Amino acid sequence: MAAAVSEEPIVTPVERIPGTSRGGGGSSHFRPGDDGDSGGGDGRERWRPGLYHVAMWTTVSAVTTLFVALAVAYIARSSNPKFWQPVLLPHILLASTAVLLLSSVTCEAARRTLHSGWLTATLSLGCLFLGMQVQAWRELAAQGVFVAGNPHSFFFYLFSGVHGIHLFAGIFMVWYMLLRAVFPSKRDANPALVRERADMTALYWHVMDGLWLGLFLLLWFGR
């Protein structure tokens, strides 16, 4: 399903070192409006190195805390057998988990090479994963297993639904990077900014993959 690797790099071929102007002068900032990521006429930059790192690490820390809390609630509830009736999870979840793990490989390739082909593959695999999750819901519904059926089915819908929402945010990040890579008018002339975006997008994607793997194993073996 992975798309062919494009030979089109994300970064435009502009040789520019942060801290220098285009003319080689002594300016320590990018010119306002240079690449759409600098400030307005007041001369202030809108982006500084490390800004995305701080925001993304804060985000993944909060998201991880949320899922850990949900997992603890699941374990606590499963220890009480009253009304606890484990449901037979659809086998399509095995395939969807494999698809998501494969998407981590393509996402890492995109981060390392900065080629749009790998971004396309990651985007496609992420969308496929969500589609397979929806199919798993449909299979459970066909068996008469719904959210309010019993605590185990409730947690499955809760885990997969909350994770799907967060993964959709990751799909949007990948789509945004792909959009800026495909259309020349939207490409960044600042390689450092492109690199930081790629690193933080990959970080978020890998965290989403790891969280789902943990949740899946908990649901599958902790019934």
N, C-alpha and C positions, 0 to 999 in steps of 0.2 A: 504494500500500500504506500510505502514511502516514495515520494516523488523523486525524480532524477535530480541530482545536484546541479544547480545552476552555476554557470561560470561568472555570473554577475555579482560582484561583491556589494555588500551593503554600504561600505564606506566609499564616498566619492574620492577620486584620486587627487586630493588636495594635500599637499605637504605643508602642514602648519603645526607648529609646536606651541602648546599652551604657554602663555606668557609673552608671546611676540605678536606683533601686528603683521598684516599682509605685506606691508612695505618694508618689514624688517626693522621698524623703529623700536623705540624703547617702551612702548605701551605694554603694561602688564595685564591688560584685559582684552577680550575680544571686543571688536567694535559693536555698538548697539545695532541690532538688526542684521548682523553679519550672516547668521545662519538660522535665525528664527528662535534661538535659545538664549539670546542676550537680552538685556533690559532695554527700556525705552530711552527717551531723550535725556533722562537724568544720569545716564552713564553707569547705572548699576546692573550687574549681571543677574539674570534669572537663574542661572545654573552655576554651581560651583562643584568641583570634584568632591565626591563623597556624599553629596546630597541624597542621591538615590539609595546609597548603601544604608544610611540612617533610616530613611523611610521604609525601605523594604525589610530590614531586620526587625524594625518595630512591628511591622505588619505580620511577618511570619511568626514572630514570638507570640503575638496576640492570638493568631489563628491556631497555632499549636496548643496553646493553653486551653482554648475552647474545646478542641477535639480530645485532649487529655481528660478534661472534665467530663465530657460525654462518655468516654471509655470507662472512667471510674464509676460513673452512674450505672453503666451497663453491667459492670462486674458486680457492683453492689446489689443490683436488682436480680441478676441471674442466680445469686447465692440463696435467694428466697424462692423455693419451688412453687409457691402458691400462684396459680394462674399462669405459670411459665410453661408454655408449650412451644418448643423449638420448631421452626418451620424448615422445610426442605428448600434450601436456596437454589435458584435456577443455575444450571451449569454454565449459562452464558456469562456468569460473573467471572468464571475462570478465564474465559477468552478476553473479556473486557479488561481484566487486571493485566493480562499479558500485553494487550494493546497499549495500556497506559505506561507500562514499564518500557516498552519499545519506544514510546514517545519521549521518554527521558533520554534515550540514546540519541535520537535525532535532535532533541533540544540541545544536548551537550555538543553535538557536532556543529549546530548552528552557532552556539556561543564561541566555539574555538575557531571556526573558519569564517564566520560572518558572511555566509552565502545564503541567498534567499531560498534556494532549493530545500535546504534543511528546515527552514522556517515553514515552508509550505507543507512539508512532511509532518512536522510537529502539529501544525494547525489541523491537518486532515485527521491525524490519529486522535487528537483531543476531541474533535467533533464526533468521530466514530465511537469513542469511549462513551460519551454522553448518550449517543443514540442507543448503544447496547445497554446502558443502565436503564433507559426508558423501557426497552424491550423486556428487561428483567422485571420491572414493575408490572408490565402488562401480563407477563406469565404468572406472576403471583396473584394478580387480580383475577385471572382466569381460573385459578385454583380456589378462589374465595378467600384469599389472604389479603387483608386490608390493614390500614394503619391501626385501627382500633381493635383488631382481632385479638391480639395478645401482646404482652410486653416485648417478646422477641421480634415479632413483625414490626412493632412500633419503632424499635431501635434500628431495624434495618432501613426502613423508610427515612428515619431521621438522619442516620449516618450518610446514606447515599444522597439524600436531598441536600443536606448542608454542604457536603463535599462537592456535589455537582455545581452548586452556586459559586463556591470559591474557585473551582476549576474553570468555570466560565469566565471569571475575572482574569485567570491566566491565559485563556484563549484570546481574550481581548488584547492583552499585552503582546502576545505573539502576532496577532493580526495587525496591531499598530506598527510594530517593527517591520513587518512584511510590507505594509503600505508605504512606509518611508523608504524601503529598499527598492521597490518596483518602480515608483514614480520619481524620475530625476528631480522634479521641482520640489519634492519633499525630503530629499536626502540631506543628511547633516554633513556640514563641512568640517565638523569637529570630531575627529576620530576618537578622542578620549570620551566624549559624551556617548557615542555609539557603543563603545566598549562597555561603559558602565551600565547602560541600558540592557545590553545583552547579558551581562553577568547577573544583574538583578532579576531579569526575566527568567533566566535559567534557574536561579536560586529558588524563586517562587514555585516554578514548575516541579523541580525535584522534591521540594517539601510537600507539594500536593500529592505527588506520586507516593512518597514515603508514608504519608498519613493514610492514604487509601489502602495501601498494602497492610498497614497495621490494623485498620478497621476491618478489612476483609478477613484477615486471619482470625481476628477476635470473633467475628460473626460466624465464621465457618467452623472453627474448632472449639470455640467457647460457648457452645449451645447447651 
